[in-house]
Each structure stands twice: as structure tokens, then as C-alpha cells.
């Protein structure tokens, strides 16, 4: 049996250090000058043999989260693959970044946060066009898994896309409260006279208790942003006030910060491999790279971006001390 010349840690550390290029070829080029250093195909095989589940991710984040505190947030993001034509898992998805449908890989994440710490505890790749589960089925599976792992969050949050009844009932079945955004046409019954779109309901600043069609009694809020955009929120916690809603919503914004850090610091969009197994392997290792950056931030107070910049700065300092390019051009 051929000895494996690289492992998950080698690739994860490469993703943390690399500033721009995140390919297997570049990973091989960056290896220390040692006998039998791994070639690019060793890293390709490494990606292909990663397990399909997320057990390795959970093993790393388990000691960093407080299962009886914080909140759980789930959302998806589109990983840009504009020029992909023969890469598995790439289909067309709506991109909030580009405000249009683009080619990419859709990544769904369940994040734990207490307002300071942001840790992905589970993720799924949406591949329904190829016979996989729907986004909602992925979310329900992750919530069920979190319940089995003894999570007891203060609240579960998501945006309006995931506010369907089956998801809300799954959260209720786990015994957790929820706070979600609703679309303006979501039907509620405010006064037992019949269901109407939530946008037609008079909602005072402190919120209003209504009956959600197909679910039961909930409390709804209406907010107006500075640009005039109106948002509707609903929660299973009838005693929640506007200050509580704001606090939870602010914490939930951590998943957007997570998505940004994952893309900008861990090269999650940049894998140049075609097979679905290799793409999934890269995604898993990129997420585990983020966990290390987050753990380092919590320990030292150094941001993800500054941590990466410091690595590059050290390399530049070494080059300036021992430059390889000529200091002057002579005729």
C-alpha cells in the first residue's frame, strides 16, 4: 500500500496561509523542500477520500461551543463558479451578492453563535438537481442532528426562505423557540375573523400575538429600515419583546460574517477540481480551516484577515532580508 504523503492538516494549513491561489498544484508547490514532498496528485487524492459526513467538523467544534447557550442560525450561500462547465455540484442558484442567478455550489450551514463566537456545527451541499434532498430537508436533518447532540439553544433563527411550516414544526419538535422573518404575504389570523396576509395586519411596536395558519399562536413584529424597507418577524416565544428580537437578530447576523470570512480567508470557492467527492472534500477542509482561524481569534483577539496577513507579511520580511531578484538593472 502506498504511503500517504499528505493529510488533512497539511491541506488545512495551506488554505489558512494561501493568499490567492487555492489549488492542489499550488499546495504542492508550497510544501517545504524535503525529500518525497507530496505532489499535486497526492492532494487531489486527499480531497477525494474525505468522508461524506461532517463528523470530523463536529469533532473539532464540539469543545468550542456551549450547547445549552447561544443561538442556532441556518442559511445558505452560493459559492461562485462562473466559468464552470464540467465541475460536479455546480448548478444555477440565486446569489444575494450578485442579485441574480449565477452558476455555483449552494452551501447550507447550521451555525452556533453567542454573539462573539461564530462556529459552523454542520453543513450540507444542495444537489437536488442530481437527485439529492431539498434545502428544507437538509435543514431538518441538521436540526435533528443538533438535537441528538444535546443542543439547547436560546433560540433558532433563519430568514423568510426557510420559514416554512415543516421547518418551524421541526424546531418545535426539538423543544426550541424560534424567531424567523416572514414574507409580506404570509397568512395569519389576528382576530379570529379569518386569515389575511401579514402586511395587512396592524402591528404595534411591541408586537402582536396572532395565529399562524397551519401552526398555532405566535407573536409578530414589523420593522422599518432607514431606507424604507419593511420586514416582518415571527416568533414562537409569545413573551418576547422588541428588544429581545433585536438582540437575537443582531446575533444571527454572525452567519453573514461567517460566509464572508469563509470565502475571503479560506478559499472555499477556489477549488479547481471536477469530481463531486473532491469538491465536497475541499468544502469540508475549508470550513475546518475557518474553525482554526476563529479559534485563534478567540484566543488572541487577532481577526481572521489580520492572521492571514501576518503570514504573508512574514514571508515578505524574509524575502526583503534575502532578496532573490537583482537590486539594480544593468545594461
N, C-alpha and C positions, 0 to 999 in steps of 0.2 A: 504494500500500500504506500502510495506517495505521501511523503510528509507535507503537511500543510505549512506553507511559508508565511502566511499572514492570518490574523484573526480579527474578530470584531473590533477589539480595542485599537488595532493598527489603523483600521479604516475610520473609526470614530475620531481618533486624534488627528487624522489627516483632514477630515471635514471641519474640525474646530480651527485648524491652523490655516487652511487654504483661503486665500483672499478672493479669488475669482473663478478659477477652473476647478471643477469637482469630478473629473473623470477618473476611471481606473488607470488609464495611461499616465495621467498626471500623478496619481497616488504612487505609482511605481517609480516615476522619475524623482519623487521627493524622498524616497527612502534613504536612510543612511548608507554610506558607501561601505558595505560589508559583503563578505563572501555569501553567495547564494541569496542575495536580497530578492524579495518577491517581484515577479514581473507583472505586467498588467493583467494577464490572463489568470493569475492567482487571485487578484482582487475580484475579477469577474466571477470566478467560481465561488468566492466567498459570498457574494451577493446572492447567487443562485441557490446556495444551500441554507439560507436563513429560514427558520421555521415560519410557517404562515400565520401562527397565532402571535399574540402580544405578551406572552408570559415573560419574556426577557425584559421588556419595558417595565412591567409591573414589579418584577423582582428588584429593579433599581429604584423605582419611585416609592415603593411601599414604606420605606423607613423615613421618607421625607414628608409624608402627608399626615394630617390628623383626621382620621376617618370620622370622628364624632364632632367635627367643627368645619368651618368654611362652607363653601357652596360648590355645587357641580354645575358646569356650563357645557352645553354641547352646541356645536355649529360646524359648518363645513367651509372649505376654501378650495379654490381652483388653482392648481399648480400649472402655470403656463407651459404649454408645449406647442407654440405657434406653428413650428415648421415640422412637426412630427407627422410622418406618413406611414411608418412601419413599426411604431412603438406600441406595445401592448398597453391596455388600460386607458389609452388616450381616446376620448370622445369629446363631444361638444357639450359645454356647460356654461351657465351664466356666470360671469365674473363681475363681482362688485367693484373690483379695482378698475376694470376697463369699461364697465357699464354696458356690456354687450356679451353675446355668446361667443366663446372662443374655444379653441382646441386645448385640452388639458386633462389632467387627472384630478378627480374630485376626492378630497381627503376629508373625512368626518372625524372629529375629535371630541372626546369627553375630557374636560379639563377640571382639575380641582384647584381652587384658589381661596385664600383667606384675605385677599386684598393686597397682600405683599408678595406671596409666593404664587407662582403660576406653573403648574405641573400637569402635563398630559398623563392620564392614567390609562387611557385606552384609545384606540383609533381603528377606523375601518376605511377601506378603499371602495368607493361606489363603482360597481361594474355591472349594473343592471342590464345594459345593452347586450352583454355577453352571458346572460342567464344568472346573474347574481341577485342579491337581495336589493330591495328598495332602500332609500335613505332612511325611511322611518323604521324599517325592520332592523337596520344596522343600529339605529339609536336605541331601540327597545332592547336589543341584545346587549348593548353596552351598559344600559341601566340595570338590567337583570344581573349582569356580571358584577357591577359595583355593589349591588345589594348582597350578593353572595360573598363579597369581600368585606362585608360588615360596615359599609359606609353608612353614616347617619348625618347627612349634611343639613345645615340650617335651611337651605332652600335649593331648588333646581331651577335653572333659567335657560331660556332659549328664545330665538326670535320667532316671528309670526309664521315662518315657513314650516316650523316643526311644532306648531301649536295645535295639531290635530287631536281629535278625541282619543285615539288609541295611545298616543304618546302620553297625554295627560292621565289617562287611566292607568298606564303602566307606572307612572311616577306615584300615583295614589296607591297602587297596589304594593309599592315598595315602602309605603308609610311615610313618604316625604312630602313636605309642602312645595309648591311650585309658584313661579312668577314668570309669565310669558307675555310677549307682545301679541296683539291681535290685529288682524286686518280690519279695515273700517266696515266691511260687510259681514262681519261675524255676527251670528244671530244670538240675541239674549232676550230674556223676558224680564223687564224691570218692574212690572206692577201687576203681574198675573192676568194681563189682558191679551197676551199673545207675543210671539217672537218678532223682534224688529232688529234691523242692523244696528250695531253698537254706535255708529256715528249719529243715529237719531235719538239716542238716549241722553238726557240731561245728566251730566256727571259733575258733581261739585268738586272743589279742590281736594277735599278729604276722601274722595272715592265714594262708590255706591255699591251696595250689595244687590246682585241680580241673579237670575237663573240662567246658566249657560245651557243652551239646547243640547240635549243628549248627555249632559254631565251632572249638573246639580248646582247648588248655590256657590257663587264665587263673589269676589269683590273686584270692581273695575276702576281704573283711573284713566284720566285724559290729560295729556301733557302737550304743551305747545312750545316748540323750539324758537330760538331767536329769529330764524329765517322763516317762521310761519308754519313749518311742518307740524302736523298733528299726529300724535302717536296714542294708541290705546293699549293699556296693560290690563292683565287679569291675574288674579292670584287665588289660590285655594285657602289662604290664610285670611279669614274674614276680619280679623283684628288688626291687620297690617295698616299702617298709616302712610302718608305720602313720604315722610322722612325715611321710613323703613324701605319703601320702594326705591327711593333714590339711592340709598346705601347699597342695596343689593344690585341695582343696575350699574352702579359705578364699579363694583367688584367684577361684574360679569364682563365689563369691557376688557378685562385681562385676556380674554381669548383672542381678541383682535391684536393685542400686543404680542401674544404668543405666535400668532400666524406671521406677523411681520418679522419677529426675531428668527423664526424657523426658516423663512425664505432668505433673509438677508445675511444670516450668520452661519447657517448650516448647509446651504446648497441643496435644499430639498427638491428644488425644481430642476437641478442641473445634471442629473444622471443621464449619460449618453449610452444607455443600454436598451435593448429591444425587448427582451423576454419579460413577461409579466412577473416571473419569480424574482428576477434581478431588480426590476423596478420596486417591487414590494420590499426586497431586502434593503435597497438604498433608503427607502422611506423610513423603515424601522430604525436603521442605524443613524439617519439624520435626526430623527426625533430623540434618540438616546444621546446624541451629541448635544442637542439643546438642553437635555436634563443636566448634563455636566456643566454647561455654561450657567444655567440657573442656579445649580448648587454652589458654584464658585461665586456667583453674585451675592447669594445669601450669606456666604461665609466672609467675603471680603468687602462687599459693597461696590465692587467694580462691575460696571454694566457689561452686557454681552458684547456690545460694539467695542468698548474700550479694551476688553480682554483680548479680542481678536487683533485689534490694532497694536497692542503691546507685543504680540508675537511677531508681527510684520516689522515693527519698529526695531526689535532685537536683531532681526535679520539684516535690516538696513544698516544698523550700527556696526554689525560685524563686517559688512561689505565696505563701509567707509573706512574702517580700520585697516582692511586688507583689500583694496580695490583690485579688480582684475582687468578693468578697462584702462587704456592709456590715459594719463593725466593731461597730455597735450598731443595735438596732431602736428606731425612734421611732414614737410614736403618730400 
